[in-house]
Amino acid sequence: MIKSLIRPWCIGIGGLLAVALSNHAALGADPRYPDWPCTQAKVPEISLAAVWAGPPLDDAATKWKDDPKISALVAKLAARRVPLEQAQKEISEFLTASAADKTNAGKLLFAGLFDALNAQRASVMNGLERVMRKQREAAEKIRADTLALQAVQDASPPDQAKIDELGNQLVWETRIFEDRRRVVKFVCEVPTAIDQRLFALGRTIQQEMD
């Protein structure tokens, strides 16, 4: 009776792993990024031309950190917890107050946001790949433990204590695996959200500079 109940559950885990690993293989089709778990293609860095149509940044790309006001504002606006509308309003207010040198201030501000949001994005993407490597290891562990459980079930007589131990372990391992999978699916949207935020903030800066 016990064996008949547990064996279908083990087969179910095997099916889960087969689907998960086949999905991983499909998502990692780009050989340059074998650990990339998202359906979106991996683009390691935001292209400046894709988010900025204003004047050349020139030395603003390196000098923005030298301005304490710019650095503080960049740190605030780059934080995704700050609503986009609020960030855009603060940009407008800052550049209006910088009327005497609005173009330079706008270039410095955008250069800082470009650096900060690119760094955020890279951190998120690296984290996704670390989680996917853990998922691969977890899948192999679940597969091995499933085979071990099946072997214990097939023993004569079966060791019920060992069956219970391995069964509980597999439940826990599978739950962690599924929780991570759901988190990865959610976090995969973050790089695109960062792209969109940088584009919107850059457009606001350009409008204020015109």
Salt bridges, closest charged atoms under 4 A:
ASP30 OD2 - ARG32 NH2 2.69
ASP35 OD2 - ARG133 NH1 3.10
ASP35 OD1 - ARG136 NH2 2.51
ASP58 OD2 - LYS107 NZ 3.51
ASP59 OD2 - LYS63 NZ 3.14
GLU90 OE2 - LYS76 NZ 2.83
GLU129 OE2 - LYS42 NZ 2.90
GLU140 OE2 - ARG143 NH2 3.13
ASP145 OD2 - LYS141 NZ 2.67
ASP154 OD1 - ARG7 NH2 2.40
GLU165 OE1 - LYS162 NZ 3.87
GLU173 OE2 - LYS141 NZ 2.97
GLU178 OE1 - ARG181 NH2 2.74
ASP179 OD1 - ARG182 NH2 2.46
ASP195 OD1 - ARG121 NE 2.75
